[in-house]
Amino acid sequence: MNEGLDAVLRLMRAQAALVKRFDASLGGLHGVSLADFTVLLRLSQAPGDRMRRVDLAEALGLTASGVTRGLVPLERIGLVRRDTDARDARVAYAALTETGRERLADMLVTAGHVAGEIFAEPAWTGEEVARLAGLLGRLDGTGFTRRGSAGS
């Protein structure tokens, strides 16, 4: 097996393990999944704590219908609300509610503890965690080499 494929398969196994661990902690304490947490976190980083649903989908790497399905339970429990654009009824926004902001603050503490456990010393040094974060940042879509591009 080539090194690139091996790396991809290892990343996929690591992702599955991380999702399972975060889902257990976030679900047990806050009743949300890692995917839900990610939606809330992304909204909290947007101006006015809201984003057009299509922009949220793009930011999360989801389809528009996928983000809509993910928002329904968050709307139902009052963490997110649907806003419409006063000028264009076709445009829909997802907005973090005050309850969503408060609950997200608690979720961030939990997620921070989980991440701290995962990357605890002596298994991981701070330098290794920073290097890993930098390397993974190259895979956000900008680090891919495409056939026929200048990098290949």
MITI-942797 format. One record per residue (C-alpha): residue number from 1; x, y, z; residue in three letters. Coordinates in nm, 3 decimals, decimal comma. Example, Ala and Ser with C-alpha at 12.3 -4.5 7.8 and 13.67 -1.06 7.14 Angstrom:
2
1_1,230_-0,450_0,780_ala
2_1,367_-0,106_0,714_ser
//
This chain:
152
1_0,000_0,000_0,000_met
2_0,133_0,345_-0,081_asn
3_0,208_0,590_0,200_glu
4_-0,061_0,837_0,094_gly
5_-0,336_0,576_0,106_leu
6_-0,206_0,447_0,439_asp
7_-0,215_0,801_0,579_ala
8_-0,573_0,854_0,456_val
9_-0,691_0,527_0,610_leu
10_-0,522_0,612_0,940_arg
11_-0,686_0,957_0,939_leu
12_-1,025_0,797_0,880_met
13_-0,977_0,557_1,173_arg
14_-0,858_0,842_1,393_ala
15_-1,158_1,054_1,293_gln
16_-1,399_0,773_1,376_ala
17_-1,238_0,726_1,717_ala
18_-1,244_1,101_1,789_leu
19_-1,608_1,137_1,684_val
20_-1,704_0,845_1,908_lys
21_-1,522_0,996_2,206_arg
22_-1,661_1,348_2,160_phe
23_-2,013_1,216_2,090_asp
24_-2,004_1,018_2,416_ala
25_-1,899_1,318_2,625_ser
26_-2,107_1,585_2,451_leu
27_-2,408_1,356_2,425_gly
28_-2,388_1,240_2,784_gly
29_-2,350_1,586_2,934_leu
30_-2,525_1,814_2,685_his
31_-2,746_1,597_2,465_gly
32_-2,569_1,692_2,141_val
33_-2,335_1,520_1,899_ser
34_-1,997_1,642_1,781_leu
35_-2,168_1,739_1,453_ala
36_-2,422_1,950_1,646_asp
37_-2,143_2,110_1,847_phe
38_-1,956_2,194_1,527_thr
39_-2,265_2,367_1,383_val
40_-2,312_2,572_1,700_leu
41_-1,943_2,661_1,714_leu
42_-1,939_2,773_1,349_arg
43_-2,248_2,990_1,405_leu
44_-2,086_3,147_1,713_ser
45_-1,788_3,248_1,500_gln
46_-2,003_3,422_1,238_ala
47_-2,093_3,792_1,251_pro
48_-2,410_3,831_1,456_gly
49_-2,399_3,458_1,542_asp
50_-2,578_3,377_1,218_arg
51_-2,503_3,252_0,869_met
52_-2,692_3,187_0,551_arg
53_-2,770_2,817_0,550_arg
54_-2,589_2,765_0,220_val
55_-2,276_2,932_0,363_asp
56_-2,299_2,719_0,677_leu
57_-2,325_2,407_0,463_ala
58_-2,017_2,509_0,266_glu
59_-1,820_2,594_0,581_ala
60_-1,901_2,253_0,729_leu
61_-1,843_2,057_0,409_gly
62_-2,208_1,948_0,393_leu
63_-2,482_1,969_0,136_thr
64_-2,756_2,227_0,183_ala
65_-3,006_1,950_0,260_ser
66_-2,758_1,791_0,503_gly
67_-2,724_2,112_0,702_val
68_-3,101_2,161_0,699_thr
69_-3,151_1,810_0,842_arg
70_-2,888_1,881_1,107_gly
71_-3,046_2,210_1,210_leu
72_-3,396_2,069_1,270_val
73_-3,321_1,907_1,608_pro
74_-3,117_2,210_1,718_leu
75_-3,413_2,435_1,633_glu
76_-3,649_2,200_1,813_arg
77_-3,451_2,226_2,139_ile
78_-3,410_2,603_2,107_gly
79_-3,037_2,628_2,038_leu
80_-3,077_2,762_1,684_val
81_-3,351_2,957_1,511_arg
82_-3,437_3,008_1,147_arg
83_-3,429_3,368_1,024_asp
84_-3,546_3,492_0,688_thr
85_-3,402_3,777_0,487_asp
86_-3,635_4,077_0,484_ala
87_-3,528_4,157_0,127_arg
88_-3,527_3,805_-0,021_asp
89_-3,765_3,539_0,114_ala
90_-3,561_3,268_-0,061_arg
91_-3,265_3,333_0,168_val
92_-3,268_3,153_0,503_ala
93_-3,031_3,205_0,793_tyr
94_-2,941_2,981_1,083_ala
95_-2,890_3,187_1,399_ala
96_-2,764_3,092_1,741_leu
97_-3,016_3,169_2,015_thr
98_-2,925_3,307_2,357_glu
99_-2,984_2,958_2,498_thr
100_-2,761_2,820_2,225_gly
101_-2,481_3,061_2,323_arg
102_-2,512_2,967_2,690_glu
103_-2,518_2,594_2,622_arg
104_-2,229_2,625_2,376_leu
105_-2,015_2,783_2,648_ala
106_-2,068_2,471_2,862_asp
107_-2,004_2,245_2,562_met
108_-1,674_2,423_2,494_leu
109_-1,557_2,338_2,845_val
110_-1,645_1,972_2,792_thr
111_-1,484_1,961_2,447_ala
112_-1,172_2,126_2,587_gly
113_-1,147_1,859_2,858_his
114_-1,185_1,580_2,602_val
115_-0,922_1,733_2,376_ala
116_-0,694_1,776_2,678_gly
117_-0,732_1,408_2,764_glu
118_-0,661_1,302_2,406_ile
119_-0,349_1,514_2,373_phe
120_-0,221_1,479_2,729_ala
121_0,148_1,467_2,808_glu
122_0,362_1,258_2,808_pro
123_0,198_1,088_2,508_ala
124_0,184_1,423_2,325_trp
125_0,396_1,732_2,370_thr
126_0,259_2,077_2,302_gly
127_0,495_2,103_2,008_glu
128_0,362_1,777_1,859_glu
129_0,002_1,892_1,894_val
130_0,084_2,223_1,725_ala
131_0,267_2,042_1,443_arg
132_-0,024_1,801_1,395_leu
133_-0,270_2,092_1,383_ala
134_-0,055_2,263_1,121_gly
135_-0,028_1,951_0,909_leu
136_-0,400_1,881_0,927_leu
137_-0,468_2,243_0,836_gly
138_-0,306_2,171_0,502_arg
139_-0,585_1,921_0,430_leu
140_-0,867_2,175_0,455_asp
141_-0,902_2,177_0,080_gly
142_-0,620_2,415_0,002_thr
143_-0,342_2,161_0,047_gly
144_-0,466_1,905_-0,203_phe
145_-0,254_1,857_-0,511_thr
146_-0,465_1,825_-0,823_arg
147_-0,361_1,653_-1,142_arg
148_-0,249_1,903_-1,400_gly
149_-0,193_2,179_-1,146_ser
150_0,137_2,352_-1,092_ala
151_0,197_2,143_-0,779_gly
152_0,184_1,804_-0,954_ser
//
